[in-house]
């Protein structure tokens, strides 16, 4: 059993908390990562209390000095964290009071742990979202470098994982860029909506002290104080919204991972992953396993689970704060760690792929990838598209029987399907002719890829300002 004197909030209790309950309800083992933002929020609160006359100049100075000591103890891993004090907030407050005495007890004037933790999570998540967004920018820059380098590299484009039409590898990388661009935008939107300060809402009803909440919000970099005290302490929409954005981003990374895994197989042999992102087999010496893409693909389910966790956590909570909300931190923190780690790995791994250009081009010659080009050619010769579709279908059926690609037909063979076909058809049946003909905005032509790379570099540069 815990000594009753260790319970900081035990005034009304006649017996100490059971040791099991103490450990079961404590959050300090995981919420201690909020320590620095907790100190940041407390210093702003103290400065505001001094401004309105609740703290004397001497008391304010003592709080600042005490917090500086605590901060250094945490940095040096010398801080004594106690489960008996439940959470990061009470641990820091107890240490502050031990260091500076009565002034430490005054710091909590006009606030509750309810608005304190809501503020801390927003401060922490704000920093971490900015890190996520910066990592997205790094990854996007690497993709643009790769897209520009491989702007002329021809590969098969797929639908239903069947060869569809020839595209350029650079164009494919730009598709990944666009996924990340939407992810960056979603994270930015989340950041805007969460940058509202709960501090001053106190437990749930506000406080009778004349707090200057606008001043505190300004000190902490919030756009404004929260308007409603009930909502301020109980809202976790911002955490759910972040996890939703993270789940979508991880879904994009998982799609990329799936292609990387496929492309690195002996059957595809389109790319070679850097050795530092692969492992060997304990029994098969020839193996080079794409462990990092596979792990990212697997971790996507983990992040999806965290999103469902938070949605379920909040779905039945009455206003205002409930102890359930202690369960918001572990899924949120793990989502942050997982997303940041996955982005970091991909930002280094993908731009350093070794591309097997010849194998990609050879694969694009399989599966009659230029069939649509032949149909378009016939349309330009005056044939209705549906009729052209049927003609080319017959030509492909003939090629399957003969074991020949369309580009390998003789002119006479092609004309046997439609007399409109002339010698210039071979310009559109070549892979180069096919990709170059799609020289429109959003198209796969190398010229368009380079143009889009230039435009996208400006997008990334503007975001970094």
N, C-alpha and C positions, 0 to 999 in steps of 0.2 A: 504493500500500500504506500501511497505517496504521502509525505509529510504535509499536513494541512497548510503549513506556512508557505509551501512552495506554490500554492494556488493563488495567483495574483487576483483572480476575480471571484474569490470564495467567500465573500462577506455573508451571504445569506445561507450558506451550506453548513450543515451540522456534522458531515462526515467527509473525509477526503475522497477524491475520485478513485475508483478501482483502477489498479495498474493496467488491467487489460483494456478498460474503457479509455484510459488515458492514451495508451498506444494506438487504439483503434480510431480515436477521433483526432489524433494529432496530424498535422499536415507539414510540420517543419522539415521533414525529410525530403519533401519535394518542392515546397514553396520557398525554401531558402534561396532559390535562384532569383527571387524577387527582391533580395536584400538591397541591392544598389538603388533600385527605383523606389523602394520603401524609404530609404534614407533621403533620396531626392524629394519625394513628396513631403516628408516630415520637415525638411529644411524650409521648403516653400511655405508650409503651414505655419511653422514657427516665425518666419519672417512676417507673414500676414498678421499673426497674433501680436507681434511686437508693434506693427503698424497701428493696430486698433487699440493698443494699450493693455492687452491682457498679459503680456510678458514685458518685464523691464529690460532695459538695455543689457544689464548684467546677466539676467536669465537667458536672454537670447544668445548672448556671446557664449555662455556656458553650454547651451544646447549645440551650437555650431562646433565648439571645440570637442564636445563629447562625441558627436556624430563623426567627426574627422578621425577620432581615435578608433571608433567602432569600424569605420570603413577600412582603415588600415589593418585592423585585426582580421577582418574578413579576407582582404586581399592576401595577407600573409598566412592564411589558414590557421590563425590562432584564436579564432572566435569559438567560444564554448556553446554549441547549440544544445538546447535542452528540450526533450519531448514533453517534460512537465509543463513547459511554457507554451505548448500547443503549436504555435505557428511562428512565422518569421517576424510578425509585427510585435508580439509580446516578448520574444527573445531580444529584439533590439531595444524595445522600451525598457525592459528590466535591466539590461546592461547599461543603458543611458542613465537610469535612475541610480544605479550602483556607482557610476562614475561621477555624477554631478549632484546627486541628492534631489531635493524638493523640486528644483527647476525641471527635472526630467518628468516628474509627475504632471506638471502643468501642460506639457506638450499635447496631451490628448484632449485638451479643452476644445469643445465645439466639433469634435469628430467622433466617429465610431469605427470599429474594425470593418463594419459593413461598407461604408463609403471609402475607407482606407484601402481595402483590398480591391474594390472595384476600380479605384484610381491606379493602384499599382499595376494591375493586369493591363490596363490600357497603356500606361507608360511603357511597360515592358514589351507589349505586343507591337506598339508603335515603332520601337527601335528594331525589333526583329523583322517586321514587315519591310522596313526600309532595307534591311540586309537581304531579304529575299528578292526584293525588286532589283537591287544592285547585282545580285548573282544572276538573275534573269538577263540583265543587260550584258554581263560578261559572256554568258552562254550564247546570246544572240550575236554578239560580235564575232565569236568563234564560228558560228554557223555562216555568217556573211563571208568570212575569210574562206571557208571551205566552198561555199557556193560560187564565189568568184574564181577560185582556183579550178573548179570543176564545171565551169559554165558550158564548156563544149563536150563534156563527157556524156555519151549517150547510154541510156539504160532502158529497160522495158518499164513502162508504167503498167500498173495492175488494177484491175477491178475483179472482185471475187477471188483475188490471188491468182488470177489467170492473166496472161499477157494481153494487154489491151491496145496501147499505142506507145510508140517510142517517146520518151521524154529525156530531158537532161538531168543529170545528177544535181547540178546546181539548182535547178527548178525544184527538185524534191527537197533540198535543204531549205529553200525559201518557204516551202509549205510548213516545215517545222518552225521556222522563224515566226510565221503568222500565228501559229498556236501559242507561242510564248508571248507574242505581242498582246493577245487577248488576256493571257494570264497576268501580265504586268498591269494591264488596265483594270482588271478585277481587283488586284491587290491594292491598287491606288484608290479605287472607289471605296473599298473596305476601310482604308486608312482615313478617308475623309469623314465617313460616318461615325467612326469610333473616337474621333479626336474631340470629345466632349467630356468635361471634367465632372465626376461625381462628388468630389470632395466638397464638404459643406452640407451634403444631404443628411449627414450623421447616420443614425440607425435606420430611420425611414421617414421621419417627419420634418427634417430640417433641424435647426437649433435656435435657441433664444439669444445666443450670442450674436452681436452685430458683425458677423464675418464679412470680409470684403472678398467675395468669391471671384469677382472679375479680376482682382489683383492676383489672387492665387493662380487662376487659370492662365493669366499672362506669364507669370513666373515659370509655370510648367509647360508652356508652349501649346496649351489647348486653345481651340478656336473660341470656346465659350464654356461657361458652367452649364451643367445639366439643368433643364427647366423644372423637372418634377422629381422630388426627392424619392418617392416610391419607386419610380422607374429607374432612377439613377443607381440605387443600391442593388436592384434585382435583375437588371438587364444583362444578358450575356449574348445578345444578338450579334455583337461584334466578333465574339469568339466563334460563334457558329458560322458567321459569314466568312471569316478567315479560313476556317476548316473546309468550307464549301469551295472556296477559291483554291485552296491547297489540293483538295481532292480532284478538282478539274485539271489542275496543273500536273499532278501525279498521273492522272489518266493520260495526258499528253506524253509525259515521259515514258509511260508504260507502252504506249503505241510505238514510240521511237525505239524502245528497248526490244520490242518484238521484232521489228524490222532488222535491228542490229544483230539479233540472235540468228534470224533467218539468213541474212546476208553473209554472215561469217561462217556458215556451214560449208562443208566441202561440196555440197550439191549446188549451192548458189555461188560461193566463192567470189562475191562482189567486193568484199572488204576484208581487211585484217585489222583487228583491234590492237591497240598498244598492249604489249606484254604485261605492263604494270597493272592492267585492269582485268587480267585473266589469271586462272589458276590451272594447275595440272591435275591429273588423276592419280589416285593412290595405287592403281593397278595397271592402268593403260598408259604407257609412256608417250604415246603419240598425241594425247589429248591436249587441247588448249580450250578450256571452258570459259565461256563469256559470263563469268560469275556476277560482275557488277551490273550489266543490263538485266540479268535474271533477277537479281536481288531488288533492283528498282521496280521491276515488274511485279514482284511479290509484295514489296512494301506498299504498293498502291492500295492493296486490299486493307492493309493496316490503317492507312489514312482514311479510307472510306469508312472503316469501322469507327474511327474516332468521331467522324462527322455524325454518324448515327447515334453514337454515345451521347454527344452533346444535345442533339435534337430530342432524344428520349429523356435526358436529364431535365430539360426545361419544360417539357410538354404539359405537366400537371402541377406546376408550382404556383401556389397562390401568392399574391403580393404580401410582404415584400421579400426580404432576404430569408433564405432557409439554409440549413446546414448542408442540404443537397449540393449547394453551389461549390462546396469544397471540392467536389468531384470534377469540376471543370478544368482543373489545372493540369493533371497528368495527361489527358488526351490532347489538350492544347499544346503543352510543352513537347510531347512526343511528335505531334504533327509538325511543329516548327523544326525540330531536330531532323526529322525524316526528310522534309522538303528541302531544307538547306543542304543536307548531305547529298541528296540525289542531284540537286542542281549543280553542286560543286563538282561531283564526279563527272557528270555529263559535260560540263563546261570545259573540262580538260580532255576528256576521252574522245568526244565526237570530232572536234577540230583536228585531232591528230590521227584520224583514221587513215589507213593506207588503202587507196582505192584501186581496184583491179579493173582498169578501164577496158582492156581487151575482152575480159570475161563479160563485163556488162554489155558491151556492144554485141558480142556473140549471142548473148541471151536475148537481146532485143530483136535479133533476126529470127528467133523462134516464135511460133504462135501467130504468124501472119499479122504482125503489129501494124503494117501499113495498109491493111485492108480498108480502113476508113478513108485513107488518102486516095485510094483508087476509086472509092464511091464518090468522094468529093470531085475528083477529076472528071468522072462521067457526068456529074451534075453540071459542072462548068461547060461540058460539051452539049448540054441541052436535055439530058435525061432527068426525069423526075427522081427525087431521092429514093423513094420506095422501090422504084424499078432498078435504080443503080444498086441498092442494097441487095436485091435478089441476084443481079448479075455477079456481083462480087462474091456472094455466098456460093454460087455455082463454081466460080473460079477457085475459091478456097477449098471446096470439096474435091476438085480436080487435083489441087496441089497436095492435099493430104494423101490421096491415092498414089501420086507420083513421088511423094517425098521431097517436094520442091517448095521453096519460098516464092512469094509473088515476084520478088526482084530477080529470081532466077528463071522466070518464064521467058521464052522467046516472044518477039513481037507477034508472030503468027499465032502462038498459043493464046495470047491475050486477046487478039482480034477475033478469035473463034468464039469468044463470049460476047463481044460487042464490037461492031465495025467502027465505032467512033474512036476507038483507042488508036493512038498514033505513037510515033517514036518518042515524043516528048514525055510519055508516061513514065519513063524510067527516072526522070528527075524527081517525081513525087514518090516513087516506090523505094527510093534510097532512104536510109535512116536519116542522113544529113538533110535531105530535101524535106522529109517529113517534119523534123523539128524546126527547121528554118522557116517553113511555111506558116508556122504558128507565131508569127511576129506581131502579136497584138498585146495590149495591156493585160497582164496576168498570164500570158502564154509562156510556153516552154522554150522558145527560141533563145539561143545564146545571147543574142543582142538584147532581148528583153530581160534575161537574167542579170546581165551586167547593169542594165538601166535600173532594175529594181534593187540590186545590191546598193547602188549609189543612193537611191532614195531612202532605203532602209537604214543605211549608215547615218543619215541625217536624223532619222527618227530616234535612233539610239543616242546620238550626241545631244539632241534636244532634251531627252529624258534625263540625261546625266547632269544637266545644268542646274 
